[in-house]
Amino acid sequence: MVYQLDEATAPSQPMDSEAPADQASQDSAASNLAPASPGWTIEDSEETYRIKGWGEPYFAISANGHVTVSPKGDRGGALDLVELVQGLQKRNLQLPLLIRFSDILQDRIERLNACFSKAIARYSYAGRYKGVFPVKCNQQRHLVEKLVEFGAPFQFGLEAGSKPELMIALALLTTPGALLICNGYKDQGYIETAILARNLGKTPIIVLEQAEEVDMAIAAYQKLGIKPILGVRAKLNSRGVGRWGTSAGDRAKFGLTMPEIVAAVDKLRDADLLDSLQLLHFHIGSQISDISVIKDAIQEASQIYAQLSKLGAAMQYLDVGGGLGVDYDGTKTNFSASKNYNMQNYANDVVAGVKDACVQHQLAMPTLISESGRAIASHQSVLIFDILGTSEVATASPEPASDDEDLIIRNLWETYESITPENCQEAYHDAFKFKEDAISAFRLGYLSLTDRARAERIYWACCDRIQGIAKTLAGIPDDLAELEAAMSAIYYANLSIFQSAPDTWGIDQVFPVMPIHRLNEEPTKRGSLADLTCDSDGKLDKFIDRKGIKNLLELHSYDPSQPYYLGMFLNGAYQEIMGNLHNLFGDTNMVHIQLTPQGYAIENVVKGDTMEEVLGYVQYNGEDLVERMRQQTEVALQTKQMTLEESQRLLQNYEQSLGRYTYLSV
Ligand SMILES: *Cc1c(COP(=O)(O)O)cnc(C)c1O
């Protein structure tokens, strides 16, 4: 369901709570602001969550401890994310909520083009750059429409990797001169459709990815009498590293080996189509974290390009595929969640590498194409979710043990009372032993459930005290270091990671996650997040860190009477379409926000799935379900197991639920 709001009906006059952040930060309006912790500053929060590393120039922390969004990057204008969320909630948009910032998308496109322009000027490259967006990265209509609009000044095009994506790209890409790169598995229909689109004035380039596609392209030409523009995808020897390393090399799923490329050239020559072969493409995988891998690939591909020219192909384009990485952890390293180069370094290496080969072989310099998806789409969306509750070990000071209590309990109490910095490791071992004794005694029937509960409570109180001391010690013994994990909290998050962050589950991807308020208050808790699904994999327990990954996130103590909002950032690429309906949690609510001089405008609202919609995916019909319920209440009425009022209330609840959001409302 989509509501279109134009500028006129969107709130052009911001409500008082939606003033730009610089104004709002002065009156620190949000009622849920806990008193700031003495000694804790927003700089401490910046350091803890590393927001400068991954967030600049779009995300920052304001003086009142809220995350702010500067959708236009360093060109000014900021929104207070908390106030934005609260404003959206007032419009009946419940959490979890995916917020897309169109301005960030625009900024990313402009940045990428600016980087290539700079590189082209710097190396006096006699050619141009015409990027394309790989639609598979995020196919949502509003996003692709915006992308085409923002890309038009740069003749930015689209890349399709499947037949349905080709349908999107053909219909939406109307920018004159922009390229439509046709990748993926193709059948005759795919190829013919793409060729015919040439006569609409479009520039579809059919990239031959399988040896059989050469014959299909020739057949389509002979049938239609229209010459296609063809490209060939090479299986490079240079490999990506990490997860997508197998996208290149002889065993890669896509691309032609060198013998296959030479055979394809011969076939095209025989069919009088060698002048159609104009593009060389390669893709060595996504999220390339090490620039040296990119350099190698460019070098190898440039030579293949030059050789194809020598063989008589009318080469004009070199398409370097995707792989431009995103620095999810902000460390600027070659760690998988990071990258050791920036966008400018990338553009420089592409431009300089191709130029070198062209100079060496005295060739005209090709139009450069990149298919950067992740680098364009990641930053523009933020997922906001709230915390529903927490589970922590109770560590409140226990009652002193009395003389008539079990010996084990008295021992535990004595241990608890005598903990000092000097004996804390020994005290931990004692407490652990007594707690194990208590469980053994319970198992044999010598300890009551109440006594066992009491023993466990004193044990955790011991651990809490010991851990408090251990934190202040210079060198923490290993066994005490493990205590932190054992005592960490679980925060229950109102989201499904299978729907909203499937890559955290599928491929151990880490996204920056952090509270979006209370950042002027010390996060005194350490915890992991559990989602709403009843799947033990439905959790977030890997978080970005200065070095590698950490298992616990710094969180604020949870007060059930106040909302606690968390944001997951940089998740605009791949997550939405890979998300699934595990446990029947559906699509989340989604809004497109654009910065205006007065604050912001809500460009589009896409309501998340209702229960009826989700049930429909598994072939249930809402009316039929209600009817089945009605029949069961009739039976219950007749046998007097239920009153008429109860039956009406039940049916009403049931029917209303069908039309509601699949997530919990607090
Ligand atoms: C997935 C894919 C891309 C996008 O890669 P990113 O790393 O997200 O930029 C580009 N080209 C092809 C052929 C792909 O399969």
The ligand as an SDF file (V2000), in Angstrom:
LIG
                    3D

 15 15  0  0  0  0  0  0  0  0999 V2000
   26.2120   -7.7470   -7.3270 C   0  0  0  0  0  0  0  0  0  0  0  0
   26.8230   -7.1780   -8.5130 C   0  0  0  0  0  0  0  0  0  0  0  0
   27.2240   -5.8360   -8.5350 C   0  0  0  0  0  0  0  0  0  0  0  0
   27.1310   -4.9350   -7.3260 C   0  0  0  0  0  0  0  0  0  0  0  0
   28.2370   -5.0810   -6.5160 O   0  0  0  0  0  0  0  0  0  0  0  0
   28.5060   -4.0680   -5.2920 P   0  0  0  0  0  0  0  0  0  0  0  0
   29.6730   -4.6530   -4.6340 O   0  0  0  0  0  0  0  0  0  0  0  0
   27.2750   -4.0470   -4.4740 O   0  0  0  0  0  0  0  0  0  0  0  0
   28.7900   -2.7440   -5.8750 O   0  0  0  0  0  0  0  0  0  0  0  0
   27.7250   -5.3250   -9.7040 C   0  0  0  0  0  0  0  0  0  0  0  0
   27.8520   -6.1020  -10.8050 N   0  0  0  0  0  0  0  0  0  0  0  0
   27.4840   -7.4010  -10.8140 C   0  0  0  0  0  0  0  0  0  0  0  0
   27.6370   -8.1980  -12.0540 C   0  0  0  0  0  0  0  0  0  0  0  0
   26.9810   -7.9850   -9.6820 C   0  0  0  0  0  0  0  0  0  0  0  0
   26.6420   -9.2680   -9.6840 O   0  0  0  0  0  0  0  0  0  0  0  0
  1  2  1  0
  2  3  1  0
  2 14  2  0
  3  4  1  0
  3 10  2  0
  4  5  1  0
  5  6  1  0
  6  7  2  0
  6  8  1  0
  6  9  1  0
 10 11  1  0
 11 12  2  0
 12 13  1  0
 12 14  1  0
 14 15  1  0
M  END
$$$$
